[in-house]
Amino acid sequence: MMTMCNHPTSGQCRLPVRAAPTLFRRLRRADTTKDVERNVGEVIGTELRTVAPQRAGRSASDESSRVATLQHAVGNRGMADLFGGVQRQPVEAPGADVGAVDTADPATDPGDGPADLLDAAQVVEARRYYTAQPWRYTPSIIEQMRAALDLPPGGGLDDALIQAAGRFQSASSAPELTVDGKIGPRTLPRLFRSGLNEEGEGEAFGEEVQTGVIDQWATLATPEARRDALVGLVNQPLVAHGSIAVTPGWDTNTNNSGSFHFPTWEMRIGREALTPPTLSADEAKEIADTLYHEARHSEQWYRMAQLRAGQHLSARAITTELGIPSTVAAAAFADPLDPASVQGLVAQGWWDSVYGAGSAHREAVLTEVEAADTAMKAAEKRNEEHPSPANQAAFDAAQARFLRSHHNYTELPEENDAWATGPAAAEGISGGTPAPAPAAGAAPAPAAAPEPDDVAPVRDATPGGGELIDEPAGAPPAADASSHEILPDENLP
Amino acid sequence: MTAFLDDLQHLRTALLTATEHNHADMQRAAAATSFAEPANIHWQDGYAAFATIRPKQAIGLADLKRHLGAVKHLPKSPERFDVRTYLFVDTMPHEEDVGATVIVTTGNDSDDVLEVTIRRDQF
């Protein structure tokens, strides 16, 4: 996950008071992803002009601190907030309380039957999405979708299913799902929770991080000990849910607070985050969120390996195709995922994005987000060192480019899922590191400065044949190549 | 280049025979002069699971391909956008064999090898 907190003096990153409420107000009015993009772009431009109306005359440190805090707002968990962190309000039925936010999970509490969100054309398009992929949306899968949306059985792909899917998408947490009635690679894992994204799992992990690492920060003493303790904790739910433990490592990319390196099955964590002698509550939440986000990626990769085992690839072929260690491939081979199951369909969506027909798009998106981040930092530096309207405009443009690229990145199915999963761990964090105990005879150390109240802590197969397949896939296994096609995806631009 | 390839081969061989309690050869191979610093070795279940090194002098992916064979371009790891990763398929062991698979990373805009990982694989 990308972090760009680079406040020049305090090391703390907070969104300017004036910027925070404006950003969230505009986001609450946004109805679509494109609206969010436009709104955020407009807001960022407005805020930068508002907070620095006479940019050429302001000091570089003033500007860099505001820009840095806004940059941090668009990194990591901050991005989750910017692109739908506030739960969207569903369309109110006539007479409904306009100010109410419906937080009910439509899968378990259909509530009072809010108005349909999709028009006739959208319903037709959504139905076509399902009927064009009968090998994926089998009668069994459709029945399970109906059950998950609390619909009576036997209705097939009726309007009720499609509208219920739309309502479910509308009530989703960040990153927001496009409301189109298509239960595809982004909606499926949220509708059919499994493993680390099951209810309560993330928060339980966060509580373990609080007591086992945050509260023991001084005792653990070194970044290595803290890293190893954190990875030890996240391995517990991974193994408990039938996935594979990860190995701790260091992430050398200074843009990152953490990453999952599947060739060596490492959870690589940014040393900088684990080095300070104390942590604020926000910093502790960031760490928990990052760990859980990356752990979810490891779970995804293992499920993809299990899926390919279920599609009759050998362990060696899985190792070659996915690039994962042979030990992980062997474990997956011994515990295959049924491709026709719901979790098989979930894993198929991830595989399509990473290794299948979506892989070139993914590569381009990830390359662009890195390039856009680098360009934004360079534009910021130029503007700091040589403030001018032209350099400010260039920085605004670079920031807008970055926001677009980051949005595309969070729309990748495997990232969309991890971004939706990570924040649950932060919910289990109750505070920062304890104040250090005073030395014998010394005055008690001052408590850590309280969080300012008025600043939002914004932070960014396939069916195979019966024979074992031992060749690495440049293409999916035979029998039915169409099972790996990417059909019009629910959220493709 | 020749020295690096020789050192890499020594490390690959040593990795396969090393154990946590008997790894003198591995230590010597890990400290080769063509490496920017001694190899970072990860142990798992008593064996060297993988070792990571950085070349001291610039080496291109094309140079390694001439000696180690064809590569498979792997997808980017999650949240690691600044590098490309390649697996040398001919270095993987065959079925019912154990071997030291070679995986390298380069920058997005350059073929210069940033990091080489030697991973113990067994089928």
Contacts between the chains, C-beta under 8 A, distances in Angstrom:
chain1	res1	chain2	res2	distance
A	1	B	79	5.4
A	2	B	79	7.2
A	247	B	42	6.1
A	247	B	44	7.2
A	247	B	49	7.5
A	249	B	42	7.8
A	251	B	80	7.7
A	253	B	80	6.4
A	253	B	82	5.7
A	255	B	82	7.3
A	256	B	79	5.7
A	256	B	80	7.0
A	258	B	79	6.7
A	259	B	77	5.9
A	259	B	78	6.2
A	259	B	79	3.9
A	259	B	80	4.5
A	260	B	77	6.1
A	260	B	78	5.0
A	260	B	79	7.1
A	261	B	77	4.8
A	261	B	80	6.7
A	262	B	77	5.7
A	262	B	78	8.0
A	263	B	74	6.7
A	263	B	77	7.5
A	263	B	85	6.4
A	263	B	87	7.3
A	263	B	103	5.1
A	263	B	117	6.4
A	263	B	119	6.8
A	264	B	42	7.3
A	264	B	49	7.6
A	264	B	50	5.1
A	264	B	52	7.8
A	264	B	117	6.1
A	264	B	119	6.4
A	268	B	80	7.8
A	294	B	78	6.9
A	294	B	79	7.0
A	297	B	78	4.3
A	297	B	79	7.8
A	314	B	95	7.7
A	314	B	123	7.9
A	315	B	123	5.9
A	316	B	92	7.4
A	316	B	94	7.9
A	316	B	95	6.0
A	316	B	123	4.7
A	319	B	92	7.0
A	319	B	121	6.4
A	319	B	123	7.5
A	320	B	72	6.8
A	320	B	87	7.4
A	320	B	89	6.4
A	320	B	92	6.5
A	323	B	72	7.3
A	323	B	74	4.0
A	323	B	75	7.5
A	323	B	85	7.1
A	323	B	87	5.4
A	323	B	103	7.4
A	325	B	49	7.4
A	325	B	50	7.8
A	325	B	119	6.1
A	325	B	121	6.7
A	326	B	120	8.0
A	326	B	121	3.8
A	326	B	122	5.5
A	326	B	123	5.9
A	327	B	44	8.0
A	327	B	49	7.9
A	327	B	122	7.9
A	330	B	123	7.7
A	354	B	75	5.0
A	355	B	75	6.4
A	359	B	75	6.0
A	362	B	75	6.7
A	362	B	76	7.5
A	363	B	75	6.9
A	363	B	76	6.5
A	366	B	76	4.8
A	366	B	81	4.5
A	367	B	76	7.9
A	367	B	81	6.7
A	367	B	108	5.6
A	369	B	81	5.8
A	370	B	81	3.7
A	370	B	82	5.1
A	370	B	108	6.6
A	371	B	108	7.7
A	414	B	78	6.9
A	415	B	78	7.1
A	418	B	78	7.0
A	470	B	95	7.1
A	472	B	72	7.1
A	472	B	89	7.2
